[in-house]
Amino acid sequence: MTGGEIADVLRLRGPLPALVCHTGPAAAAVIGGLVLGAADRTVDLDRVVIGEGGAEPADPHTGVVTVVAATPTDLRRALVPLGVLPAASFVAVVLLEASPHQGAPVPVVPGQGQWSDLLDLRVRRLASGGWYCEVCFADPVPVQRVVGALARGVVGGRPGAAVVPAVSVLGADTGLWCPGGPRVADPRWADVVVGVGPVAPEASGLPEGARGRGVRRLSVTDSSWAVAGRPGGPVPSSFRVEDVPPIDERMVNPAGFVRRAGPKVGRLISRDGRWVLVAGRSVQWRVPEDGTLTDVDAARLRDLRAVSVEWGRHSGPLAAVRAVAGLAAAGVPLVGGPVPLWARCLGAELCALVIAVDARDLADELVREEHSVRLRRAALRTHGVRARWRGLAAAAGVVVPPDPVVSVVLCTRRPEMVGFALRQVARQRGVRVELVLGLHGFGEDAPGVGEAVAGFRAAGRALEVFRPDPDAVLGSVLNEGIARASGPSVAKMDDDDWYGPDHLADLVLARHYSGADLVGSAAEFVYLEALDLTVRRSAPTECLWRRAAGGTLLMDRGTLEEVGGFPPVGTAEDSGLLSGIELLGGRVYRGHGLNYVLRRRASGHTWDVGAGYFLRREAERRRGWWPSALLESDAADAPGGAVRRGPAEELVTREGSSR
């Protein structure tokens, strides 16, 4: 997209003035050569300060508003300052670049007839890999509403409100973090209005749009970011985690992670007073003044085996920390020396992980992915928008509701597996869990069942046991369990598979950053019991996909109700549910498979395929029990009591020979 093409768009404005807006470092250069009329204006959305006098144009309407965004990350961030722009009948949006895993900016049209005046909509791909979209209405509409619909088209997401701050001037939640955020580094952001619940506020000075949503005034940052965030800024003895502007996890996350990376190790180093990420002789990323990593930046780094952080001179302490936190949130494997004092605001867990492995260790694909998962967990739970908002609100005395309960529905026909299955649920951490257990064809008086149930309850865990009709098919039994569950999120677990302690927590995290209707894991690891063989299959992960392992599904109760629950069949009930979600236009996100091992016996499975099915597919094979370290295998439940067999065990190649 060139300045000349934008000039062609501006000719459609008629007699009304035009606004040409830009956000992101690359966007300003595109519009720098435009010849504008006397009444036309350019607006740098990265420097708009909400609430400043003169920020709003005198004329409430304009002819054409063009928004040029360098990346989808910049487009989402621009929704905040776009709230002060005038309404327009013609809106053009230019995305200069987009990461491969993001969708096209086809708008997710809001309800309530807000787009009833739509006259024309056009979307086309640019040669750069970006997008151009123009929307024309009969009457002027708020620009923020139009661009927000396009941004949701790129990112996707479930309908419903997000638990995040809402800047008071917007009149509607955008799902973005504003105070102290990227590039709008101004101490006037220190005092903002944030949503805290459904209770109407009794506070003076709040805008009308904020009333009735439950708001209070909350100081969330101070002017330290405006000063210390810049190159050459003072370095105090220490920063707090909450001083670091948070990461927009809907844009910067593990989506697009590459398991088989190249041999290159990038270096995050100082060059001419600014941090850059180099690989070989080429510069892969120039860290901006605010430390923002975009989705496009992360996509460019996916083929690197690792990034070595060379602490020392930097682009400003908080910008440097934010850059490292963004890389970790994206799942880029990081290594480095001891973290200096000024960077301890990364958080203790991230500081420990950066020095936990050496770049040479990451030549092993499995070790590399395990390290990536640990980094992304720590970064997103410490520096993500949702986590930061909840932490700041709690620190300010706001009553923050607890995380919703995850209701695990688990049905079994095998009394001998009840104790094992309950231990897999009991080891889950980082989530509030309720278990709904269906005993299909037997009761608590079966050998070992009563003791296992009593032990689970004695530990203070929520458990409801029910006995479905012995003749009911599995899909119907699962639906009965869902009807008994109380949590807003429902997870399905199987009675004979192994689950790591972070299985549910990672699914919940993936649900937040992907915005998908259903999340699950890949069945990467399979233990073939009859052959005493562990198979690791090659499966796409951290991506939108049509399928996920049936024993790993997690979804909203609302999603289940819309699709009608599991189909009432005895086999392939998982596939039926996934197909139903796809037919309704829902999205399925498949996360990593390191928390899960599928068990295959010689018989007794509803999915009746033999061991040959797994051996024929491209996979690594190891003799014995060889799960991921993230499974944190318990010797009591591992085959033969083995936690993880050592490197002397023979690795069987994909062709079946040994090496």
C-alpha positions as CSV (number, residue, x, y, z in Angstrom):
1,M,0.0,0.0,0.0
2,T,1.6,3.3,-1.1
3,G,0.8,6.9,-0.4
4,G,-0.6,7.2,-3.8
5,E,-3.2,4.5,-3.2
6,I,-4.2,6.3,0.0
7,A,-4.5,9.5,-1.9
8,D,-7.0,7.8,-4.3
9,V,-9.1,6.8,-1.2
10,L,-9.1,10.4,0.0
11,R,-10.6,11.6,-3.2
12,L,-13.9,9.9,-2.1
13,R,-14.3,12.2,0.9
14,G,-16.3,14.9,-0.9
15,P,-16.3,18.4,0.7
16,L,-15.8,17.2,4.3
17,P,-12.3,17.1,5.8
18,A,-10.3,13.9,6.0
19,L,-8.4,12.3,8.9
20,V,-5.4,10.1,8.1
21,C,-4.3,8.2,11.2
22,H,-1.3,6.0,11.7
23,T,0.0,3.6,14.4
24,G,3.2,1.6,14.6
25,P,6.7,2.6,13.5
26,A,6.3,1.6,9.8
27,A,3.0,3.3,9.3
28,A,4.2,6.9,9.6
29,A,6.5,6.5,6.7
30,V,3.7,5.4,4.4
31,I,1.7,8.5,4.8
32,G,4.6,11.0,5.1
33,G,4.5,12.0,1.4
34,L,0.7,12.6,1.2
35,V,-0.5,16.0,0.0
36,L,-3.5,16.9,2.1
37,G,-6.0,19.8,2.0
38,A,-6.0,22.7,4.3
39,A,-8.8,21.1,6.5
40,D,-7.3,17.6,6.5
41,R,-5.3,16.3,9.4
42,T,-2.9,13.5,10.2
43,V,-3.1,11.9,13.6
44,D,-0.4,9.9,15.3
45,L,-2.5,7.5,17.3
46,D,0.6,6.4,19.3
47,R,0.8,9.8,20.9
48,V,-2.9,10.7,21.5
49,V,-3.4,11.4,25.2
50,I,-7.0,10.7,26.2
51,G,-8.6,13.6,28.0
52,E,-6.3,16.3,26.7
53,G,-7.9,19.4,25.6
54,G,-8.0,19.8,21.8
55,A,-7.7,16.1,21.2
56,E,-11.1,16.0,19.5
57,P,-11.7,17.8,16.2
58,A,-14.2,20.7,16.3
59,D,-16.3,19.1,13.6
60,P,-18.1,16.0,14.9
61,H,-18.2,14.4,11.5
62,T,-15.6,13.9,8.8
63,G,-15.6,12.6,5.2
64,V,-13.0,9.9,5.3
65,V,-11.0,8.4,8.1
66,T,-8.0,6.3,7.0
67,V,-6.2,4.2,9.6
68,V,-2.8,2.8,8.7
69,A,-1.6,0.2,11.2
70,A,1.8,-1.5,11.0
71,T,0.5,-4.8,12.5
72,P,-2.6,-6.2,14.0
73,T,-1.1,-5.5,17.4
74,D,-0.9,-1.8,16.6
75,L,-4.5,-1.9,15.2
76,R,-5.9,-3.3,18.5
77,R,-3.9,-0.8,20.5
78,A,-5.3,2.0,18.3
79,L,-8.9,1.3,19.4
80,V,-8.3,3.4,22.5
81,P,-7.4,6.7,20.9
82,L,-9.8,6.1,18.0
83,G,-12.6,6.6,20.6
84,V,-12.0,10.4,20.5
85,L,-12.2,10.7,16.7
86,P,-15.3,12.0,14.9
87,A,-17.8,9.8,13.2
88,A,-17.3,9.1,9.5
89,S,-19.3,7.6,6.6
90,F,-16.2,6.1,4.9
91,V,-13.5,4.3,6.9
92,A,-10.4,2.7,5.3
93,V,-8.1,0.5,7.2
94,V,-4.7,-0.6,6.1
95,L,-2.7,-3.4,7.8
96,L,0.8,-3.2,6.4
97,E,1.8,-6.7,7.7
98,A,0.0,-9.6,9.3
99,S,1.3,-12.8,10.9
100,P,0.5,-16.0,9.1
101,H,-1.8,-17.4,11.8
102,Q,-4.0,-14.3,11.9
103,G,-7.2,-14.1,9.9
104,A,-8.4,-11.6,7.4
105,P,-10.0,-8.3,8.6
106,V,-13.5,-9.4,7.7
107,P,-15.5,-7.6,10.3
108,V,-17.4,-9.3,13.1
109,V,-20.5,-7.2,12.8
110,P,-22.1,-6.1,16.0
111,G,-25.7,-6.8,16.7
112,Q,-28.6,-4.5,17.5
113,G,-28.7,-3.1,13.9
114,Q,-25.6,-1.0,14.4
115,W,-24.5,-1.7,10.8
116,S,-27.9,-1.4,9.2
117,D,-26.7,1.6,7.1
118,L,-23.8,-0.3,5.5
119,L,-23.6,0.4,1.8
120,D,-20.3,-1.3,0.7
121,L,-17.5,-3.4,2.2
122,R,-14.4,-4.5,0.4
123,V,-11.4,-6.4,1.6
124,R,-8.3,-7.3,-0.4
125,R,-4.8,-8.7,0.2
126,L,-1.8,-6.5,-0.2
127,A,1.4,-7.7,-1.9
128,S,3.3,-7.1,1.4
129,G,1.1,-9.8,3.0
130,G,-1.1,-7.2,4.8
131,W,-4.7,-6.2,4.2
132,Y,-6.7,-3.3,2.9
133,C,-10.4,-2.8,3.9
134,E,-12.8,-0.1,3.2
135,V,-16.3,0.3,4.7
136,C,-18.9,2.7,3.5
137,F,-22.1,3.8,5.4
138,A,-25.1,5.9,4.5
139,D,-24.6,8.0,7.6
140,P,-21.6,8.7,9.8
141,V,-20.8,6.0,12.4
142,P,-18.2,5.9,15.2
143,V,-14.8,5.0,13.7
144,Q,-13.8,3.0,16.8
145,R,-16.8,0.7,16.3
146,V,-15.9,0.0,12.7
147,V,-12.2,-0.6,13.4
148,G,-13.1,-2.7,16.4
149,A,-15.2,-5.0,14.3
150,L,-12.3,-5.4,11.8
151,A,-9.8,-6.1,14.6
152,R,-12.1,-8.8,16.0
153,G,-12.1,-10.3,12.5
154,V,-8.3,-10.6,12.6
155,V,-8.0,-11.9,16.1
156,G,-11.3,-13.7,16.5
157,G,-12.8,-14.4,19.9
158,R,-15.9,-15.5,21.7
159,P,-18.7,-12.9,22.3
160,G,-19.0,-11.5,25.8
161,A,-17.2,-9.1,28.1
162,A,-13.6,-9.4,29.0
163,V,-12.4,-8.9,32.5
164,V,-10.0,-6.0,31.8
165,P,-9.8,-2.3,32.5
166,A,-12.1,0.0,30.5
167,V,-10.9,3.6,30.0
168,S,-13.8,5.8,30.9
169,V,-13.8,8.0,27.8
170,L,-14.6,5.0,25.5
171,G,-18.2,4.3,26.6
172,A,-17.6,0.6,25.8
173,D,-15.1,-2.0,26.8
174,T,-12.4,-2.7,24.2
175,G,-10.5,-5.5,25.8
176,L,-7.3,-3.4,25.7
177,W,-5.0,-2.3,28.4
178,C,-4.6,1.4,28.4
179,P,-2.8,2.9,31.4
180,G,1.0,2.9,31.0
181,G,0.5,1.0,27.8
182,P,2.6,0.8,24.7
183,R,3.9,4.1,23.3
184,V,1.3,6.2,25.2
185,A,3.9,6.7,27.9
186,D,2.5,9.6,29.8
187,P,2.0,10.2,33.6
188,R,-1.5,11.4,32.8
189,W,-2.4,7.8,32.3
190,A,-1.8,7.3,36.0
191,D,-5.4,8.0,37.1
192,V,-8.0,6.2,35.0
193,V,-11.4,4.8,35.5
194,V,-11.6,1.0,35.4
195,G,-14.6,-1.4,35.4
196,V,-14.8,-3.5,38.6
197,G,-18.2,-5.1,38.5
198,P,-21.9,-4.7,37.8
199,V,-22.7,-2.3,40.6
200,A,-23.5,1.3,39.6
201,P,-20.9,3.7,40.9
202,E,-21.6,6.6,43.2
203,A,-18.7,8.8,42.0
204,S,-18.7,12.3,40.6
205,G,-17.0,13.3,37.5
206,L,-17.4,10.0,35.7
207,P,-18.6,10.1,32.1
208,E,-22.1,9.0,31.3
209,G,-20.8,6.0,29.3
210,A,-19.1,4.6,32.4
211,R,-22.2,4.8,34.7
212,G,-24.0,1.6,35.4
213,R,-21.0,-0.6,34.6
214,G,-19.5,-0.6,38.1
215,V,-16.4,1.6,38.1
216,R,-14.1,3.3,40.4
217,R,-11.0,5.5,40.1
218,L,-7.8,3.5,40.5
219,S,-4.2,4.6,40.2
220,V,-2.5,1.9,38.3
221,T,0.9,3.3,37.4
222,D,3.0,6.4,38.0
223,S,5.3,8.6,36.0
224,S,8.2,6.2,36.3
225,W,7.3,4.6,33.0
226,A,7.4,8.0,31.3
227,V,11.0,8.7,32.4
228,A,12.7,5.3,33.2
229,G,11.1,3.7,30.1
230,R,13.3,5.8,27.8
231,P,16.9,5.2,26.8
232,G,19.2,6.9,29.2
233,G,16.5,7.2,31.8
234,P,17.4,6.8,35.5
235,V,17.7,3.3,36.8
236,P,16.3,3.0,40.4
237,S,17.5,0.3,42.7
238,S,14.5,-1.8,41.8
239,F,11.3,-1.9,39.8
240,R,8.2,-3.8,40.6
241,V,6.5,-6.3,38.3
242,E,3.5,-3.9,38.1
243,D,5.7,-1.1,36.8
244,V,6.2,-3.0,33.5
245,P,3.4,-2.3,30.9
246,P,1.6,-5.5,30.3
247,I,1.5,-7.7,27.3
248,D,-1.7,-8.0,25.1
249,E,-2.0,-11.8,25.2
250,R,-4.6,-11.9,22.4
251,M,-1.8,-10.7,20.1
252,V,1.4,-11.9,21.6
253,N,1.1,-15.5,22.5
254,P,2.4,-19.0,21.5
255,A,0.2,-19.3,18.4
256,G,2.4,-20.2,15.5
257,F,5.1,-21.9,17.6
258,V,7.4,-24.0,15.4
259,R,8.6,-27.3,16.9
260,R,11.3,-28.0,14.4
261,A,13.3,-24.8,14.4
262,G,16.5,-24.0,12.5
263,P,20.0,-24.1,14.1
264,K,20.4,-20.3,14.5
265,V,20.4,-18.8,18.0
266,G,19.5,-15.1,18.1
267,R,21.2,-12.6,20.3
268,L,19.4,-9.7,22.0
269,I,22.2,-7.1,22.2
270,S,22.8,-3.4,22.5
271,R,23.8,-1.6,19.3
272,D,24.1,2.2,19.0
273,G,22.3,2.6,22.3
274,R,19.3,0.4,21.4
275,W,18.5,-3.2,21.8
276,V,18.3,-5.3,18.6
277,L,17.8,-9.0,18.0
278,V,20.4,-10.3,15.6
279,A,20.8,-13.8,14.0
280,G,24.0,-14.2,12.2
281,R,24.7,-10.9,10.4
282,S,21.1,-9.9,10.0
283,V,18.9,-7.9,12.3
284,Q,15.6,-9.7,13.0
285,W,14.0,-7.1,15.3
286,R,14.8,-3.6,16.5
287,V,13.3,-3.2,19.9
288,P,11.2,0.0,19.9
289,E,11.4,2.6,22.7
290,D,8.5,1.1,24.6
291,G,9.7,-2.5,24.2
292,T,6.6,-3.6,22.3
293,L,6.7,-7.0,20.5
294,T,4.0,-7.4,17.9
295,D,2.5,-10.5,16.5
296,V,4.4,-9.9,13.2
297,D,7.7,-9.5,15.1
298,A,7.1,-12.8,16.9
299,A,6.3,-14.6,13.6
300,R,9.6,-13.6,12.2
301,L,11.5,-15.2,15.1
302,R,9.8,-18.6,15.0
303,D,12.5,-20.4,13.1
304,L,15.2,-19.5,15.7
305,R,16.2,-22.3,18.0
306,A,16.6,-19.8,20.9
307,V,17.3,-16.2,21.8
308,S,20.2,-15.3,24.1
309,V,19.6,-12.3,26.2
310,E,22.9,-10.4,26.7
311,W,22.2,-8.2,29.7
312,G,24.1,-4.9,29.8
313,R,23.3,-1.7,28.0
314,H,19.7,-1.5,26.9
315,S,17.0,0.7,25.4
316,G,15.7,1.8,28.8
317,P,15.1,-0.6,31.7
318,L,11.4,-1.1,31.5
319,A,11.4,-1.2,27.7
320,A,14.1,-3.9,27.9
321,V,12.1,-5.9,30.4
322,R,9.0,-5.6,28.4
323,A,10.7,-6.8,25.3
324,V,12.0,-9.9,27.2
325,A,8.6,-10.5,28.7
326,G,7.0,-10.3,25.3
327,L,9.4,-12.8,23.8
328,A,8.7,-15.2,26.7
329,A,4.9,-14.7,26.3
330,A,5.2,-15.6,22.6
331,G,7.0,-18.8,23.6
332,V,10.3,-17.8,22.1
333,P,12.9,-20.0,24.0
334,L,15.1,-17.6,26.0
335,V,18.5,-18.2,27.5
336,G,21.0,-15.9,29.2
337,G,23.2,-15.1,32.2
338,P,22.0,-14.0,35.7
339,V,19.4,-11.4,35.5
340,P,20.6,-7.9,36.7
341,L,18.9,-6.1,39.5
342,W,17.1,-3.6,37.2
343,A,15.4,-6.4,35.3
344,R,14.2,-8.4,38.3
345,C,10.7,-6.9,37.6
346,L,10.4,-9.7,35.1
347,G,9.3,-11.7,38.1
348,A,11.1,-14.4,40.1
349,E,9.9,-17.3,37.9
350,L,10.9,-15.8,34.6
351,C,14.3,-14.7,36.0
352,A,14.9,-18.3,37.1
353,L,13.8,-19.8,33.8
354,V,16.1,-17.6,31.6
355,I,19.2,-19.1,33.3
356,A,17.7,-22.6,33.7
357,V,19.0,-24.0,30.4
358,D,21.8,-23.5,27.9
359,A,21.3,-22.9,24.2
360,R,23.0,-26.2,23.5
361,D,20.4,-28.0,25.5
362,L,17.7,-26.7,23.1
363,A,19.1,-28.7,20.2
364,D,16.7,-31.3,21.6
365,E,13.3,-30.5,20.2
366,L,11.4,-31.8,23.2
367,V,13.6,-29.9,25.7
368,R,13.2,-26.7,23.6
369,E,9.4,-27.0,23.6
370,E,9.3,-27.8,27.3
371,H,11.3,-24.7,28.0
372,S,9.1,-22.6,25.8
373,V,6.0,-23.8,27.6
374,R,7.4,-22.9,31.0
375,L,8.4,-19.4,29.8
376,R,5.1,-18.7,28.2
377,R,3.2,-19.8,31.3
378,A,5.3,-17.5,33.6
379,A,5.1,-14.5,31.2
380,L,1.4,-14.6,30.5
381,R,0.4,-15.2,34.1
382,T,2.7,-12.4,35.3
383,H,2.6,-9.8,32.5
384,G,-0.6,-10.6,30.6
385,V,-3.3,-8.0,30.5
386,R,-5.8,-10.1,32.4
387,A,-3.5,-11.1,35.1
388,R,-2.2,-7.6,35.6
389,W,-5.6,-6.0,35.8
390,R,-6.7,-8.5,38.4
391,G,-3.6,-8.0,40.4
392,L,-3.7,-4.3,40.4
393,A,-7.4,-4.2,41.3
394,A,-6.9,-6.6,44.2
395,A,-3.9,-4.5,45.4
396,A,-6.1,-1.4,45.4
397,G,-8.8,-3.1,47.6
398,V,-11.2,-3.9,44.8
399,V,-13.1,-7.1,45.4
400,V,-12.0,-9.3,42.4
401,P,-14.1,-12.3,41.8
402,P,-12.2,-15.6,41.9
403,D,-11.4,-17.4,38.7
404,P,-14.4,-19.5,37.5
405,V,-14.6,-23.2,38.4
406,V,-13.7,-25.7,35.8
407,S,-16.1,-28.7,35.9
408,V,-14.4,-31.9,34.9
409,V,-16.8,-34.5,33.5
410,L,-15.3,-38.0,33.7
411,C,-17.3,-41.2,32.9
412,T,-16.0,-44.7,33.2
413,R,-17.1,-48.3,32.8
414,R,-14.0,-49.6,34.6
415,P,-14.1,-49.7,38.4
416,E,-10.4,-50.6,38.5
417,M,-9.5,-47.3,36.8
418,V,-11.5,-45.0,39.2
419,G,-8.6,-44.5,41.7
420,F,-6.2,-43.7,38.9
421,A,-8.6,-41.3,37.2
422,L,-9.3,-39.4,40.5
423,R,-5.5,-39.0,41.1
424,Q,-5.2,-37.4,37.6
425,V,-7.8,-34.8,38.5
426,A,-6.5,-34.3,42.1
427,R,-3.1,-33.3,40.8
428,Q,-4.4,-30.4,38.8
429,R,-3.1,-27.0,40.0
430,G,-3.6,-23.4,39.2
431,V,-7.4,-23.8,38.7
432,R,-10.5,-24.4,40.8
433,V,-11.8,-27.8,39.9
434,E,-15.1,-29.6,40.4
435,L,-15.3,-33.2,39.4
436,V,-18.5,-34.9,38.1
437,L,-17.9,-38.6,38.0
438,G,-20.2,-41.0,36.1
439,L,-20.0,-44.6,37.3
440,H,-21.4,-46.4,34.2
441,G,-22.6,-49.8,35.1
442,F,-21.3,-50.1,38.7
443,G,-21.6,-48.2,42.0
444,E,-19.4,-47.0,44.8
445,D,-19.6,-50.4,46.4
446,A,-17.4,-51.9,43.6
447,P,-13.9,-52.9,44.9
448,G,-11.7,-49.9,45.5
449,V,-14.2,-47.3,44.2
450,G,-15.6,-46.2,47.6
451,E,-12.2,-45.7,49.1
452,A,-11.0,-43.7,46.1
453,V,-14.1,-41.4,46.2
454,A,-13.8,-41.0,50.0
455,G,-10.1,-40.1,49.7
456,F,-10.8,-37.5,47.0
457,R,-13.5,-35.8,49.1
458,A,-11.4,-36.0,52.3
459,A,-8.9,-33.7,50.7
460,G,-11.6,-31.0,50.4
461,R,-12.1,-31.4,46.7
462,A,-15.6,-31.0,45.1
463,L,-17.0,-34.2,43.7
464,E,-20.4,-35.3,42.5
465,V,-21.0,-39.0,41.7
466,F,-23.9,-40.2,39.6
467,R,-24.9,-43.5,38.1
468,P,-26.3,-43.2,34.6
469,D,-28.5,-45.7,32.9
470,P,-26.3,-48.8,32.2
471,D,-27.7,-49.0,28.7
472,A,-27.1,-45.3,27.9
473,V,-24.5,-44.5,25.2
474,L,-21.4,-42.5,26.1
475,G,-22.6,-39.2,24.5
476,S,-25.8,-39.3,26.6
477,V,-23.8,-40.1,29.8
478,L,-21.5,-37.1,29.2
479,N,-24.5,-34.8,28.6
480,E,-26.0,-36.0,31.9
481,G,-22.7,-35.2,33.7
482,I,-22.6,-31.7,32.1
483,A,-26.2,-31.1,33.3
484,R,-25.0,-31.8,36.8
485,A,-21.9,-29.6,36.6
486,S,-22.0,-26.1,38.2
487,G,-19.0,-24.4,36.6
488,P,-19.2,-22.1,33.6
489,S,-16.4,-24.1,31.9
490,V,-16.5,-27.8,31.2
491,A,-13.6,-30.1,30.6
492,K,-13.7,-33.7,29.5
493,M,-11.1,-36.1,30.8
494,D,-10.8,-39.9,30.2
495,D,-10.3,-42.5,32.9
496,D,-7.1,-44.2,31.6
497,D,-5.0,-41.4,30.2
498,W,-2.2,-39.5,32.0
499,Y,-2.4,-35.8,32.7
500,G,0.3,-33.4,33.9
501,P,-0.6,-31.1,36.8
502,D,-0.8,-28.0,34.6
503,H,-3.1,-29.7,32.0
504,L,-6.3,-27.8,32.9
505,A,-4.4,-24.5,33.8
506,D,-2.7,-24.5,30.4
507,L,-6.1,-25.1,28.6
508,V,-7.6,-22.2,30.5
509,L,-4.7,-20.0,29.6
510,A,-5.0,-21.1,25.9
511,R,-8.7,-20.2,26.0
512,H,-7.8,-16.7,27.2
513,Y,-5.2,-16.0,24.6
514,S,-6.8,-17.7,21.6
515,G,-10.4,-16.6,22.2
516,A,-11.5,-19.9,20.7
517,D,-14.8,-21.6,21.5
518,L,-13.2,-24.9,22.4
519,V,-9.6,-25.6,23.3
520,G,-7.8,-28.9,23.6
521,S,-4.5,-30.6,23.3
522,A,-2.9,-32.7,20.6
523,A,-2.5,-36.4,21.3
524,E,1.3,-36.2,20.7
525,F,2.3,-38.8,23.2
526,V,0.9,-42.3,23.0
527,Y,1.9,-45.2,25.3
528,L,1.3,-48.6,23.6
529,E,0.9,-50.8,26.6
530,A,1.2,-54.2,24.9
531,L,4.5,-53.2,23.2
532,D,5.9,-51.1,26.1
533,L,6.5,-48.3,23.6
534,T,6.1,-44.5,23.8
535,V,5.3,-42.8,20.6
536,R,5.5,-39.1,20.0
537,R,3.5,-38.2,16.9
538,S,4.1,-35.2,14.7
539,A,1.0,-33.0,15.1
540,P,0.3,-29.3,14.4
541,T,-0.1,-27.5,17.8
542,E,-0.6,-23.9,19.0
543,C,-3.0,-23.2,16.1
544,L,-6.6,-23.2,15.1
545,W,-7.4,-26.8,14.0
546,R,-10.5,-28.9,13.3
547,R,-9.6,-31.6,15.8
548,A,-8.2,-32.1,19.3
549,A,-7.7,-35.2,21.5
550,G,-11.1,-36.2,22.9
551,G,-9.8,-36.5,26.5
552,T,-8.5,-32.9,26.6
553,L,-11.5,-30.8,25.5
554,L,-12.4,-27.6,27.4
555,M,-15.2,-25.3,26.5
556,D,-17.9,-22.8,27.8
557,R,-21.2,-24.2,28.9
558,G,-22.8,-21.8,26.5
559,T,-20.9,-23.4,23.6
560,L,-22.1,-26.8,24.6
561,E,-25.7,-25.5,24.8
562,E,-25.5,-23.9,21.3
563,V,-24.2,-27.1,19.7
564,G,-26.6,-29.3,21.6
565,G,-24.0,-31.1,23.7
566,F,-22.3,-34.3,22.7
567,P,-24.2,-36.3,20.1
568,P,-26.0,-39.3,21.7
569,V,-23.7,-42.0,20.2
570,G,-21.5,-44.7,21.7
571,T,-18.4,-43.8,19.7
572,A,-16.9,-40.7,18.0
573,E,-18.9,-38.5,20.3
574,D,-15.9,-36.1,20.5
575,S,-15.7,-35.8,16.7
576,G,-19.4,-35.1,16.5
577,L,-19.1,-32.3,19.0
578,L,-16.1,-30.7,17.2
579,S,-17.9,-31.0,13.8
580,G,-21.0,-29.3,15.3
581,I,-18.9,-26.4,16.6
582,E,-17.3,-26.0,13.2
583,L,-20.7,-26.0,11.5
584,L,-21.9,-23.2,13.8
585,G,-18.9,-21.1,12.8
586,G,-17.0,-21.7,16.1
587,R,-13.2,-22.0,16.4
588,V,-11.2,-24.9,17.9
589,Y,-7.7,-24.1,19.2
590,R,-5.2,-27.0,19.7
591,G,-2.5,-26.3,22.2
592,H,0.6,-28.2,23.0
593,G,0.4,-31.9,23.9
594,L,3.1,-32.1,26.5
595,N,0.7,-32.4,29.4
596,Y,-1.1,-35.5,28.1
597,V,-0.3,-39.2,27.3
598,L,-2.9,-41.3,25.6
599,R,-2.9,-44.9,26.8
600,R,-3.6,-47.7,24.3
601,R,-4.3,-51.2,25.5
602,A,-4.9,-54.2,23.3
603,S,-8.7,-53.7,23.7
604,G,-11.3,-51.9,25.7
605,H,-11.4,-48.5,23.9
606,T,-14.4,-46.8,22.3
607,W,-12.0,-45.5,19.6
608,D,-11.2,-48.9,18.3
609,V,-7.9,-48.7,16.3
610,G,-4.9,-50.9,16.8
611,A,-1.3,-50.1,17.6
612,G,-0.5,-50.1,13.9
613,Y,-2.5,-46.9,13.5
614,F,0.0,-45.1,15.6
615,L,3.1,-46.9,14.3
616,R,2.3,-46.2,10.7
617,R,2.1,-42.4,11.3
618,E,5.2,-40.3,11.3
619,A,6.5,-40.4,14.9
620,E,9.4,-40.9,17.2
621,R,9.3,-44.1,19.2
622,R,11.1,-44.9,22.4
623,R,11.1,-48.2,24.2
624,G,9.5,-48.0,27.6
625,W,7.8,-45.0,29.3
626,W,9.0,-41.7,28.0
627,P,6.6,-38.8,28.5
628,S,7.4,-35.1,28.5
629,A,9.0,-33.8,31.7
630,L,6.0,-31.5,32.0
631,L,3.8,-34.5,32.8
632,E,5.8,-34.7,36.1
633,S,5.1,-38.4,36.0
634,D,4.2,-40.1,39.3
635,A,5.9,-43.4,39.9
636,A,2.7,-44.8,41.5
637,D,0.9,-44.4,38.2
638,A,3.6,-44.8,35.6
639,P,3.9,-48.2,33.8
640,G,6.1,-50.5,35.8
641,G,6.7,-47.7,38.3
642,A,9.1,-45.9,36.0
643,V,9.0,-42.1,36.2
644,R,11.1,-41.5,33.1
645,R,13.8,-43.8,31.8
646,G,17.2,-42.5,31.3
647,P,19.1,-41.6,28.0
648,A,20.5,-45.1,27.8
649,E,17.2,-46.4,26.6
650,E,17.1,-47.1,22.9
651,L,15.5,-44.6,20.6
652,V,13.6,-46.1,17.7
653,T,13.6,-44.0,14.5
654,R,10.5,-43.2,12.4
655,E,11.4,-46.1,10.1
656,G,11.5,-48.5,13.1
657,S,15.3,-49.1,13.2
658,S,17.3,-48.5,16.3
659,R,20.0,-45.9,16.8
